[in-house]
Amino acid sequence: MLPNSITLAVDEANTGSTTNHVLSRAEEGASKSVYYDADHTVAARNEVAFARTFPKQSGNFYGTLRTNVKFTKDITVPGVNGENIKTPVIGEASFSFPVGVDNATATLIRQKLVAMLDYDAVMDPFHDQGQI
């Protein structure tokens, strides 16, 4: 089971200086846990959800464990007609690990994902302008 509280050191300004975000478990289910950031409200979500799908054996293959982490934060943006609207910003990462994968391989894949997400020369044009 994941801990009831998770502290993330977030480099909010991308300068190397971090701010701690303490996430508190708000919901717990058989295959999903939701955590709230300190400024989460019913009217303005700021949450992280962890979800899993268990592997299903197929023949000689034990199957694949699928996991997902999803960040959701409600923000206000200008609408087409000039009026502001509330909409979520969502970031998520998902993994498919076959049963039996070694920890070193799973860690390498996670670390490569972290490195790519932190690679501003690629990620800025990718998410700002949709460049591929």
Sequence and secondary structure as in RCSB ss.txt:
>XXXX:A:sequence
MLPNSITLAVDEANTGSTTNHVLSRAEEGASKSVYYDADHTVAARNEVAFARTFPKQSGNFYGTLRTNVKFTKDI
TVPGVNGENIKTPVIGEASFSFPVGVDNATATLIRQKLVAMLDYDAVMDPFHDQGQI
>XXXX:A:secstr
   SEEEEEE TTSSS  EEEEEEEEEE SSEEEEE TT  SSS EEEEEEEE    BTTB  EEEEEEEEEEEE
EEE TTS EEEEEEEEEEEEEEETT  HHHHHHHHHHHHHHHT HHHHHHHHHH   
